[in-house]
């Protein structure tokens, strides 16, 4: 899983038929990772961290604050998780500031996938 394509392929395991129940959405992803070597889980965690970090910019924080005036550091992080859950194209659009709607959504549970796996 050294390449982002591997990360994105694994993210596609999420089961959106359970939208609204974050644990059920993430269950197939967690199940898959739990069957992998620890190194794969660590690679997933590293890639996720790197992608979230790339969204941690002043420009995007300002955009988030404009959409969500009561934003906190946590809510900014949880909203960035939404970009990862929606795939590489959506992520890239969010990184460029073209997906303002993510700042009104959150998906904190994604952060715990590696430790749950």
C-alpha positions as semicolon CSV with decimal commas, in nm:
position;residue;x (nm);y (nm);z (nm)
1;X;0,000;0,000;0,000
2;X;0,291;0,234;-0,067
3;X;0,108;0,416;-0,346
4;X;-0,200;0,633;-0,290
5;X;-0,389;0,419;-0,542
6;X;-0,366;0,131;-0,293
7;X;-0,504;0,351;-0,019
8;X;-0,793;0,465;-0,236
9;X;-0,874;0,109;-0,342
10;X;-0,895;0,004;0,023
11;X;-1,116;0,302;0,104
12;X;-1,364;0,179;-0,156
13;X;-1,444;-0,113;0,075
14;X;-1,665;0,117;0,285
15;X;-2,028;0,004;0,278
16;X;-2,238;0,310;0,210
17;X;-2,563;0,113;0,226
18;X;-2,531;0,179;0,602
19;X;-2,491;0,555;0,568
20;X;-2,570;0,714;0,903
21;X;-2,404;0,434;1,100
22;X;-2,033;0,510;1,077
23;X;-1,927;0,181;1,234
24;X;-2,122;-0,024;0,981
25;X;-1,991;0,188;0,692
26;X;-1,635;0,121;0,806
27;X;-1,682;-0,246;0,904
28;X;-1,564;-0,396;0,570
29;X;-1,258;-0,170;0,570
30;X;-1,169;-0,266;0,926
31;X;-1,229;-0,634;0,854
32;X;-1,000;-0,621;0,550
33;X;-0,722;-0,441;0,735
34;X;-0,751;-0,673;1,037
35;X;-0,662;-0,964;0,807
36;X;-0,343;-0,792;0,685
37;X;0,007;-0,786;0,829
38;X;0,071;-0,509;1,081
39;X;0,295;-0,337;0,827
40;X;-0,003;-0,289;0,592
41;X;-0,210;-0,137;0,872
42;X;0,077;0,099;0,957
43;X;0,111;0,195;0,590
44;X;-0,262;0,267;0,574
45;X;-0,235;0,481;0,888
46;X;0,068;0,667;0,751
47;X;-0,101;0,734;0,417
48;X;-0,419;0,852;0,586
49;X;-0,218;1,085;0,811
50;X;-0,027;1,226;0,515
51;X;-0,343;1,289;0,314
52;X;-0,513;1,457;0,611
53;X;-0,203;1,670;0,664
54;X;-0,213;1,786;0,302
55;X;-0,561;1,926;0,372
56;X;-0,438;2,107;0,684
57;X;-0,382;2,448;0,524
58;X;-0,472;2,799;0,628
59;X;-0,671;2,845;0,310
60;X;-0,888;2,540;0,383
61;X;-0,919;2,628;0,753
62;X;-1,046;2,973;0,653
63;X;-1,290;2,811;0,411
64;X;-1,408;2,579;0,690
65;X;-1,452;2,868;0,931
66;X;-1,654;3,058;0,670
67;X;-1,888;2,760;0,628
68;X;-1,887;2,663;0,997
69;X;-1,829;2,971;1,217
70;X;-1,809;2,759;1,535
71;X;-1,538;2,539;1,390
72;X;-1,282;2,386;1,623
73;X;-0,955;2,210;1,549
74;X;-1,136;1,881;1,597
75;X;-1,423;1,965;1,366
76;X;-1,173;2,079;1,099
77;X;-0,999;1,740;1,126
78;X;-1,325;1,542;1,120
79;X;-1,438;1,732;0,810
80;X;-1,110;1,656;0,634
81;X;-1,187;1,287;0,693
82;X;-1,492;1,331;0,470
83;X;-1,262;1,413;0,178
84;X;-1,079;1,081;0,222
85;X;-1,399;0,881;0,239
86;X;-1,520;1,018;-0,093
87;X;-1,228;0,899;-0,304
88;X;-0,923;1,040;-0,476
89;X;-1,101;1,272;-0,721
90;X;-1,318;1,425;-0,449
91;X;-1,011;1,453;-0,224
92;X;-0,818;1,640;-0,492
93;X;-1,109;1,878;-0,544
94;X;-1,127;1,938;-0,168
95;X;-0,752;1,998;-0,154
96;X;-0,793;2,266;-0,420
97;X;-1,075;2,430;-0,222
98;X;-1,349;2,325;-0,460
99;X;-1,555;2,115;-0,215
100;X;-1,678;2,362;0,043
101;X;-1,962;2,132;0,150
102;X;-1,719;1,906;0,337
103;X;-1,690;2,171;0,608
104;X;-2,049;2,104;0,712
105;X;-1,990;1,727;0,747
106;X;-1,778;1,512;0,976
107;X;-1,660;1,152;0,989
108;X;-1,447;1,117;1,302
109;X;-1,473;0,737;1,308
110;X;-1,228;0,710;1,017
111;X;-0,946;0,814;1,250
112;X;-0,989;0,497;1,457
113;X;-0,981;0,246;1,171
114;X;-0,610;0,154;1,209
115;X;-0,634;0,095;1,584
116;X;-0,957;-0,105;1,544
117;X;-0,796;-0,320;1,273
